Amino acid sequence: MSPRATGLAVGALICNAFVWGVSWWPFRELQAMGLHPLWSTALIYFFSLACIAAWRPGSWRGFAQHPQLWWLAVAAGLTNVGFNWAVTVGDVVRVVLLFYLMPAWSVLLAWAMLGEKPTRASLLRLLLAMAGVFIVLKAPDSPWPVPQGIADWLALMGGLSFAATNVLLRKLEYTPSASRMLAMFGGGGVLASAAALLGLAGGIVSAPVWTTTWLPVAMALALAFLISNMALQYGAARLAASTTALVMLTEILFASLSAAALGAAEFSPRTLLGGSLIVLAALLAARK
């Protein structure tokens, strides 16, 4: 591949990482306008689902022919529910770091689902990542490194679901790509809607305030996610998996810088130390 083509592929991945890294801000803006992040996620992903279905109408047939794609839909849906909700209510950098335990979870899930026995190097990455998360979670007033609130739990769930999504994408690589995209967008919309309705019944999630104020923001965010997914498909198809994983780590940089600029994160020595171990584990996974 020519240097120009490589540059375009890397640029496409950076575009995807940028959208995800700064998406916490429009989600918070939408929440301030009366649209909980779960409702926002449902709206965005159903819009994207409609676009995919219109672009590739045959994707529904492929989805129906491969019922295993339901598992991908569930994993992708839980990923979006966890991440989009967590970055709205928690410390952005802390959430992104916990979410990026994904390479560590992948070691265990690939062993269980793909039969890939972990190597010494993968176990070392797992230990590094877990040491980092223990440091991040250990609060001065807590005797144990346990999640401190709903944002921590959501971020951990999102990262685990993201790892499951990646493993399932490998396991289901024989299915049509458009059908896999349909499953991921459909899972994001359905799971977010279900979680929102359950939260509404339990008094955790507020009912959406129907107004035209948030509509332009929601549509712009939906378009950004759709473009970023297309950019991911373009870049990941043209670069080695290790290069893709390495470039995607720029999401942490975008999230950290935007959170620092807007005062949405706390950069404590504990977070920096634990985060360094988590990022190191991810870098080692990407190098592999």
ZIBEL-V928486 format. One record per residue. N is the residue number from 1. SS is DSSP state (@ for helix, = for strand, . for the rest). OMEGA is omega in whole degrees, -180 to 180 (none if undefined). Layout:
N,SS,OMEGA / N,SS,OMEGA
This chain:
1,.,-177 / 2,.,178 / 3,@,179 / 4,@,179 / 5,@,178 / 6,@,179 / 7,@,178 / 8,@,-180 / 9,@,178 / 10,@,178 / 11,@,178 / 12,@,179 / 13,@,178 / 14,@,175 / 15,@,178 / 16,@,-180 / 17,@,179 / 18,@,-180 / 19,@,-180 / 20,@,-177 / 21,@,-178 / 22,@,-177 / 23,@,-180 / 24,@,-176 / 25,@,177 / 26,@,177 / 27,@,178 / 28,@,177 / 29,@,178 / 30,@,178 / 31,@,178 / 32,@,178 / 33,.,177 / 34,.,-180 / 35,.,180 / 36,.,-178 / 37,@,177 / 38,@,176 / 39,@,178 / 40,@,-180 / 41,@,179 / 42,@,-179 / 43,@,-177 / 44,@,-175 / 45,@,174 / 46,@,175 / 47,@,179 / 48,@,178 / 49,@,179 / 50,@,179 / 51,@,179 / 52,@,-179 / 53,@,178 / 54,@,-179 / 55,@,-180 / 56,.,-177 / 57,.,179 / 58,.,-179 / 59,@,178 / 60,@,180 / 61,@,178 / 62,@,178 / 63,@,-180 / 64,@,-178 / 65,@,-178 / 66,.,-178 / 67,.,177 / 68,.,-180 / 69,@,175 / 70,@,178 / 71,@,177 / 72,@,179 / 73,@,180 / 74,@,-179 / 75,@,180 / 76,@,179 / 77,@,179 / 78,@,177 / 79,@,-177 / 80,@,176 / 81,@,-178 / 82,@,-175 / 83,@,-175 / 84,@,177 / 85,@,-176 / 86,@,-177 / 87,@,179 / 88,@,-173 / 89,@,-176 / 90,.,174 / 91,.,-170 / 92,@,-177 / 93,@,178 / 94,@,180 / 95,@,-178 / 96,@,179 / 97,@,179 / 98,@,178 / 99,@,-177 / 100,.,163 / 101,.,-176 / 102,@,179 / 103,@,179 / 104,@,178 / 105,@,-178 / 106,@,178 / 107,@,-177 / 108,@,-178 / 109,@,178 / 110,@,177 / 111,@,-176 / 112,@,-171 / 113,@,-177 / 114,@,-179 / 115,.,-180 / 116,.,-178 / 117,.,-177 / 118,.,177 / 119,.,177 / 120,@,-180 / 121,@,-180 / 122,@,177 / 123,@,176 / 124,@,177 / 125,@,178 / 126,@,180 / 127,@,178 / 128,@,-178 / 129,@,-179 / 130,@,175 / 131,@,178 / 132,@,-179 / 133,@,176 / 134,@,179 / 135,@,180 / 136,@,-175 / 137,@,-176 / 138,.,178 / 139,.,-179 / 140,.,-177 / 141,.,180 / 142,.,-179 / 143,.,-177 / 144,.,178 / 145,.,-179 / 146,.,177 / 147,.,-173 / 148,.,-178 / 149,.,-176 / 150,@,-179 / 151,@,178 / 152,@,-180 / 153,@,180 / 154,@,179 / 155,@,178 / 156,@,178 / 157,@,180 / 158,@,179 / 159,@,177 / 160,@,179 / 161,@,178 / 162,@,176 / 163,@,178 / 164,@,178 / 165,@,-179 / 166,@,179 / 167,@,179 / 168,@,177 / 169,@,176 / 170,@,-178 / 171,@,-176 / 172,.,-176 / 173,.,180 / 174,.,-179 / 175,.,179 / 176,.,-177 / 177,@,180 / 178,@,179 / 179,@,176 / 180,@,177 / 181,@,178 / 182,@,180 / 183,@,-177 / 184,@,179 / 185,@,178 / 186,@,178 / 187,@,178 / 188,@,-179 / 189,@,-176 / 190,@,-178 / 191,@,177 / 192,@,178 / 193,@,-180 / 194,@,179 / 195,@,179 / 196,@,-180 / 197,@,177 / 198,@,178 / 199,@,178 / 200,@,179 / 201,@,-180 / 202,.,179 / 203,.,-180 / 204,.,-178 / 205,.,179 / 206,.,177 / 207,.,-180 / 208,.,175 / 209,.,-175 / 210,.,-180 / 211,.,178 / 212,.,-178 / 213,.,-176 / 214,.,-175 / 215,@,179 / 216,@,180 / 217,@,-179 / 218,@,-180 / 219,@,177 / 220,@,179 / 221,@,177 / 222,@,179 / 223,@,179 / 224,@,179 / 225,@,179 / 226,@,179 / 227,@,-179 / 228,@,178 / 229,@,177 / 230,@,178 / 231,@,177 / 232,@,179 / 233,@,-179 / 234,@,-176 / 235,@,-176 / 236,@,-180 / 237,.,-174 / 238,.,-179 / 239,.,176 / 240,.,-178 / 241,@,180 / 242,@,178 / 243,@,178 / 244,@,-180 / 245,@,-179 / 246,@,-179 / 247,@,-178 / 248,@,177 / 249,.,177 / 250,@,176 / 251,@,178 / 252,@,179 / 253,@,-179 / 254,@,180 / 255,@,-178 / 256,@,-178 / 257,@,-180 / 258,@,179 / 259,@,178 / 260,@,-179 / 261,@,-176 / 262,.,175 / 263,.,-178 / 264,.,-179 / 265,.,177 / 266,.,-178 / 267,.,178 / 268,.,177 / 269,@,180 / 270,@,179 / 271,@,-180 / 272,@,180 / 273,@,179 / 274,@,178 / 275,@,178 / 276,@,179 / 277,@,179 / 278,@,179 / 279,@,178 / 280,@,178 / 281,@,179 / 282,@,178 / 283,@,178 / 284,@,177 / 285,@,180 / 286,@,178 / 287,@,177 / 288,.,none
